[in-house]
Amino acid sequence: MLMLCLGFSGLALAQEPVDQEMASRIRQEAFHHSQVMDILGHLTEDIGPRLTNSPQMAKANAWTREQFGKWGLANAHDEAFDDFGRGWEFSEASVDMLAPRSAPLYALPKAWTPGTDGPVEGEVMRVSIKSRKDLDQYKGKLKGRILLLDDAREYKPGTEADWQRYDEDQLTELQRLDLPKGATRDRAALIKRYAERQELTRTVNAFFVAEGALATIGISGWDNGIIRAGGGGSRRAGESVGVPELVMMAEHYNPLVRALERKETVKLRVDVKARFTDDSNRPGYNTLAEIPGSGGKANEIVMLGAHMDSWHTGTGASDNGAGVAVMMEAMRILKAVGAKPKRTIRVGLWSGEEQGLIGSRAYVAKHFAAYPEPTDPAQQALPAFLREPTGTLQKKAEYERFAAYFNMDNGSGRFRGIYAQENTAVMPIFKAWLEPFHDVGATTVTSRNTGSTDHVSFDAVGLPGFQFIQDKLDYSTNVHHSNLDTLDHASADDLKQAAAIVAFFAWQAAQREEKLPRKSLAQD
C-alpha cells in the first residue's frame, strides 16, 4: 500500500508541468538583481507607517502606482472601498514623571485618539472599569487626572529564542492535520461579548470627556521595553474619541502602580501631538496593477497580494511592508524576465486589513462574489468578519474566470512552503511547483488552514486563496504590532527567496491548462 501511495504521488508530480527554464530565469533575477530591500526601505523609511486613510497611506498608494507604471505594468490604479472612516496621524508623544521624582517615561498613543493640545499635567489615578456600573464610583473624581487603566503585571522572562526558524521536525508536524472536534467557540457568546465591549468603549470614551480626565495610560502587552499599540478612540466621525489614550512600556508602567499602592502622589506631564486628518468619513483605497494575459485565457485572473496598511508605532516593515515589497518585486521580476503570461496576473495591495480584512473583502465582494447584506439590525451592526453568511452566494462575472490568489503576511521570514487550506486537490500541484526551490528551503505543502490574512477573503467565497508558510524570525516575539516593527528586523535574503517563489507560483498558475481546483462551499 505504501509503495502504491508513493507511486501515485510521484505520478501526480510528473503529470504537473513545471517550467524549469522560467524558474531559472526568475531565480537569476531575484537572487542577483533584487530590488526588494530598496522597495521595503522606501516604503518604511521614506514613507513610514501606513495607517489606513492617513497621509502616509496616501503617499504609499501614489508611490506604488508610480513604481508599477515605471516597470511597465498595466492599469495601475487605486480602487475605493466605502466609508472606512477618518484619517489620523501623530508626530510626537512624551510622558514625564514629575512626582514623586523626575523621570522620562516611554509611552505611545493609540490610533484614532486625540492629542493633548499642548502639555498637560495632572495627578495619576488608578481606575478599573469592567462594565457600565463601574463608572458610578468615579463620577466627580476624574477632573484633571491622568488615569491608569490596568494592573501592574509581573515580568516574565522569555523561555523561547527571539529569532525562530522551522526545523525539520516542526515542518513534518505541520503536515499532520488534527481532525476537528466540533465547534470550539460559542459564536453567539463571541458576538455578544464583542457588542458589549464596543458599547462599553463608546460609553467610557464619552464619560472620560464629560468628567474632565486629561488622558489615560494602559500597559503594553509585551515586556522588555516593547510597546504594542493598536487602535483606540474611534475612526468614525460623529462618535466620541474620548481623551488621549496611550500605551506605556511595562517596566515604566508598573512603578506607577506600585507608587499608588504605597499611597504616594504621582504626577505626570503628557504631551501628544496627534490629529484627525479628515472631518468626515471617507473611503479607503486599495492599489492594483497587472500584467495582461494573452491569447484565449487573457480574461482569466491570477492574483497575488499583501496588505499595505500598518499600525503607527513602528514603520510597518514586517507587518506588512515585507509582504508588499515581495509582491511588488515578484511583479517586477516577471516584467524583467519578459514573462508573457496566458492569464492576466494582477497584484492587490490592500488597505484596512488591520481593522478586519476590510480592503480585500470589499474587493472580492465587488469583483468576484459576496453574500447578501443582512437585514437583521444586530447583524448589520457587526463588522463583516463576524457576520453570519446570509442567503445564497452572489457570484459576479469574474468569479468563474478566477484562477488563484497568493498572499504574504507573516513577517519577512523565508518561505518554507504553503498552506493548502484543506484543498487537497492542489497539494500535488504545489509540491511540483516548489521543487525548483527545495535548495533554498521551500519544501512543505500542508493541508492545514491558516487564517487572519487577506487570503481568507477569497477562501470564504470558495475561491482558491493561499498563504505561504514562513519562518517566524522575531515576528511573534518582538515586532508584531509593536514599535520595533522596523526595517532593521527584516531579512533581505529571506525576502529575495520569497519574491522568487511568488513570481514562479504566479507564472505557473497563469500558464497551466486548467485553473486551480476549488473546494466545495457548503451550499454547492
N, C-alpha and C positions, 0 to 999 in steps of 0.2 A: 504493500500500500504506500509506504514511504517513497519507494522508487517511482511509483506511478505519479504521486504528487509532485515529486521533483521534476519528473519528465514533463508533466503538464505545465509547470511553472516555466521551465526552460523553453517549451514550445511557445508559450504566451509571449515571452520576451523576444523570441526570434521572430514572431509574427508582427511585432510593433516596429515599424520602420524608424530608424534613428539616423538623423542627418549628421554623420560624423564629420563631414567636411565643414559644415556650418558650425558645429561645436568647436572645431579647431580655430576657425576664424574668430568666433566670439571670444574664446579664451585668450587669443593673442591680443585682441583689442582691450579686453577687460583687465588683463593682468599686466600688460606692458604699456598701455596708453591711457590708463584710468584717469577720469576726471571726478570720481565720486567724492573724494575729500574736498576738492575745490567747490563742488556743489554744496556739500554739507557745511563747509566753512562759511560760504557766503550766506546761506540760509540762516545759520545760527549766530554768527559773529558780526555780520554786516547788517542783517535784518533783525535778528534777535528772536525773542519769544513771540508766539503767534496765537494769542488768544482769539477765538473766533470773533469776528467783526471789529477787532482792534485795528488801529492804523498799521501795525506791523503785519497783520494778516493781509491787509490790502496790498502792502508792498510785496509780500510773498506771492500773492496771486499775480500781480503785474510782472514780477521778475521771472517767475516760472513760465508764464505765457511768452515772454520775450525770448527766453532760452529755447523753448520749443520751436519758435519761429526761426531762430538762428540755425538750429540743427536741421531745418527743413521739414519739420512735422507739419501736418495739415490741420486746419480747423482748430487752432489753439484759441480757446475762449473760456470765459467764466460763465457758469450757469447758476442762477439763483435758486435757493430753496426758501420757502416762505417764512417770514416773520420770526426769525431767530430771537431777536431782542436787540439790546443796545450794545455798542462797543464800550470798552473800558481799558484804561492803562494806568500804570503808576510809574513814577520816576524816582522817588526817594522814600525811605522809611527808616526812622530811627526811634529807639526807645532808650532812655537813660533812667537809671535809678538815682533818685535824689535823697532818699532816706530809706533805711537807717544809715546808709553810707552811699557814696557816689560810685557809680559803675556804669559802663555802657552794656546794654543787653542786646541780644540779637533776635529780631522778630521781623516777619514779613507779612504784608496784608493779604487777605483773601480777595480773590477776584470779585468784581461787582459789589464791592463795599466802598463807602465814601472815604474821602480824605478828611484830615482834621482841620483844614483851612488855617494852617499855621500851627505852631507848637501849642499843646495843651498840657496842663499839669493837674494832677489830682491824686488823692489817696486811693490805694488799692483795696478792693473788697472782693471776697470770695463769694460767688453765688452758685447755687445748684438748682437748675430748672429742668425737671423731667416731664412736667405736664403743666397745663394752664393754671391749675390750682396753686402751683408753687409760686406764681407771680404775686399773690396776695401779700406774702410776708415781706416783699421788697418795695411795696408802694410807699412813696415819700422818702426813700432811703438812698436813692441812687444818684441824685443830682451831684454833678461834679466828680463822680467816682469813675475809676478805671476798674473794670470787672474781670476777675479771673474765673473762667468757666469750668475748669477741670480740676480734679485732684492732682496732687503730686504723684509721680509714677516711679517705682523702683527701677534703677538701672539694671539692665540685663546684658551681661557680656555675651558677645556673639559666639555661637558654637559651630558655625559653618564658615568656610572661606568666603571672603568678599567677592572673589573672582572665580566663577564656576564655569566649567565646560563638561559636557556629557562624556562619560567614559563608556566603554563597550557594554558593560553590564546594564547601565542605565538606558542605552539605546535599545538593547534587547528587551528590556522591561517595557519600553514604550510600545513595542509591537504586540503586547498582550492586551486584549480587551476584556475588562471586567464586565460581566453581564449586569444590566440594570436590575435593581432590587425594588422596583416600583417607585412611586413619587417620593422624593426626599424632602420636598418643600410643600408646605401648605400655601398654595397660591393666593387663596382668599386672605389668609393671615398676612402674607407678604404685602399685598396691595393695601390692606387696612393699615399696616404699620407705616407704609410709605405716605398714605394720605394724611395720617395723623401727624407724622413728622413734618410734612410740608405745611400743614395748618399751624402747628406749633411754631415753626420758624417764622412764618408771617406775623403771628401774634407777638412773639418775642421781639422781633425787629421793631414793630410799632411801639411796643411797651418801653423798650430802652430809650427810644427817641422821646417819647412823651415824658419819661421820668428824668430826662436830662443827663443820662450817663454819657461820659466822654468817649469811651472806647471799650472794647472787650479784647481779651487775650486768651487763647487756648494753647494747649501743649502740643508740640509736634508728635506724631505717632512713631517716629524713629529717634534713636539716641545718637550719640557721638556728633552733636552739633548740626545734624541734618534737619532741615526744615521741609516738611511736606505740607503744601498749602494748595487747596483747590478753590472752589467757588463758595461764596457766601452772599449776603445781601440778596439782591435779585437783579437779573439781567432784564427783567420785564418792566418797561415803562408803566407807571401808574401803581406799582407795588412799592411798599416801604423797603428801602435798602438798609434800614437800621442805622447803627452807628459804626464808625470804623472798627473793623474786626481783623485782628492779627493772629498769627500763629508763631509761637516762640520756641526756640530750641529747648529741649527738655532740661538740659543742665543749667539753663538760666531761669526757667520757669519754676522748677522745684524749690530753689531757695526762697522765692517769693512766697510760696505757700507755707513753707516752714517758718518764715518770719512772722506771717499772720498767725500761725498756730502758737507762736511764742508771745502773742499779743503785742507785737511791735507795730509801730506805724510805718507803713511802706508807702512811699510817694514816688511816682514816675512822671517823666516828661515823654510825651508821644508826639511825633511829627510824621505824618503820612501825606505825601503829595500824590493823590490819585484823582482820576476824573472819569466821568462818563463822556464818551465822545459823540453821543447822539442824544437827542431829546425824545425820540420816539423809537418804537420797534422797527427794525428793518430786516430784510432778508440776509442770510449768509450766502457764501459763494464757494462752489467747487471749481477747480480749474481742470480743463480737459484738453487733450490733443490726440492726434492719431497718425499712424502710417496707413494710408489707404490700401486696401486689398486690390487684387487684380484678377480678372477672369470671372468665372461663374460663381465663385464664393465670396466676391468682394463685399456683398451686403451682409455677410456673417461677421460676428464680432468676437474677438478675444480681448479681454481686458486685464490690465494689471493696475494696482493702485496702493495707496497708503494715505493715512490722514496727515494733513499739513498743519492742522491746528495743534497747539500745545498749551500747557499751563504757563504761568508767567514768572515763576520764581527763578528758574534756570533759563536756558536758551532752547529747550526742546530738542536737544541733539539726539538722544536715544528714543525719546517718545514725542514725535516720531519723525524728526528730521532725517534719521538714518533710513527709514523706510522710503521717504520722499526722494532722498538722494539716490538710493538704489534703483527705484522705479524710473527716475529721470535718466540715470546712467544707462539703464537697460535700453531705453528708447534711443539714447544717443549711440550706443553700441550698434544697435540694429541698423541705424542710418549709416554709421561709419563703415560697416562691412557690406553695405549695398544690398541689404535684405529687401526683397520684393515679395512680401507675403501674399498668399492666396486670399486669406481672410484679412479684414481690417484689424489692426492691433491698436487699441485705444488705452490711454492712460488716464486715470482719475486721481486727482489729489483732493482729498475730501476735507471738509470743514465740519465743525460741530461734533466730531467723534467723541470728544471728552464729555459731552452732555448727553450721550446715548446714541451714537452712530447716526446722528441726525442727517448729515450731508449725504452719506451713501444710501441711507434708507430712502431719502427723498428722490435721489437719482434713480434708484431701482424702481420706485413707485411710478415715476414719470415715464421711464423708457421701457420697462420690462413687465412688471406685474405688481399688484397690490391687492390686499383685501379691502372690502368696502369700509368706509368710515363708520365707526359705531354710532348708533343712535342713542344708546344709554348715556345719560349725562355723567354718570360715575365713570364710565369707560372713557368718555371724551376728556375728562379732567386728567387722565393719566398720560404720561409720556408714551410714545409709540412702543417702546421696548417692553412695557408692562401690559399692554392691551392684549386681550384675547382676540385671535382672528375671528372675524365675523363674516358669514356668508361664503360664497364661492370666490376663489381667487380670480381676479380680473386680469387677464393677460393682454398685454399690448402687442403691437405688430412686431416689435423687435424680440419678443420672448423666444420664438422658435428659431430666430437667427443667432441666438447667443450660444457661444461655444464654451467659454471658460473664463474664470476670474481668478487671479493670483494676487495675494496680499502679503504685506510685510508690516509687522507692528509689535515686535518684542525686543526692541533694542538694536544694537549694532552687531550682535553675535553672529558667528558663522552659521550658515545653513548646514544642518545635519540630515535633512530630509524634508518630508512633507506629511501633513495630516490629510487623510482621505475623507474625513467627515462621514465615516461609515458607508461610503460609496465604494464598495469592494470591487466594482467593475473597473474603476480607474487604477487600482493598485498595480496590476501588471504593466499598465501603460507608464505610470510614473516610475516604476522600477527600471524600465528600459530607458526612460529619459534621464535618469540620474546616473546611469552607468558611466558616461564620459566625465563625471565629476567625483567618482569614487576616490581618486587620488588626492582630492582636496577636501575630503572628509564628509561628503554628502552621500549617504548610503541607505538611509532608513525611510521606508514607507510604512506608516501605521494607519490602521483603520479607525483610530480614535477620532472623536470630535475634539475641537478646541473652540473656545468662544471668546467673546469680548473684543473682537476686532471686526473690521468692516466687511470681511468675507461673510459674516453672519447675515448681512442684509441680502446677499444673493442666495445663500443657502436656505434662508427662511421661506423663499418663494419657489424652491425647487430647482434653482439654477446651480450649476457646479461651481462653487466658490471655495477656495482653499487658502490656508495659511501654512507657511513653512515652519519646520522645526528649527529652532535656533539655540545655539549656546547661550546660556543666561548671562555670562560675564557678571557685571555687578548691577544688572538691571533691577533685581529684586532686593538688593542689599544696600544700594547707595543712591541710585539715580531716579527711579520711577516716581514721577510727580514731585521731585524734590529740587532744591536749589543747586544740587550737584549735577543736574542733567545738562551737561555742557560738552563741548567738543573734545575736551581732554579725555573723556571717558569712552570715546568712540574708537573702534578698532579698524584701522584702514585696510589691513589685509582681509579681514572678515567681510568688509563691505565690498571689496573687489570680487571676492568669491561669490557673494550673494547676487551681485549685479549680473555676473556671467550666467548664473543658473536661471535667474528670472528671464533674461534675454532669450536663453535657449528654450525654456519652457513655453514662453510666448510664441517663439518661432515654430516649435513642434506642434503646438495647439493650432496655430494658423495654417499649418501645412497638411496635417493628417486628413485622410479622406473623409472620415466621419467626425462630427463634433463629439466632444467627450460625453460618455454615458451620464445619465441623470438618475438620481434617486427618485423613487415614487413619493409624492406627497400623500398624506393620509386620505385626501379626497379623490385621488386619482383612481 
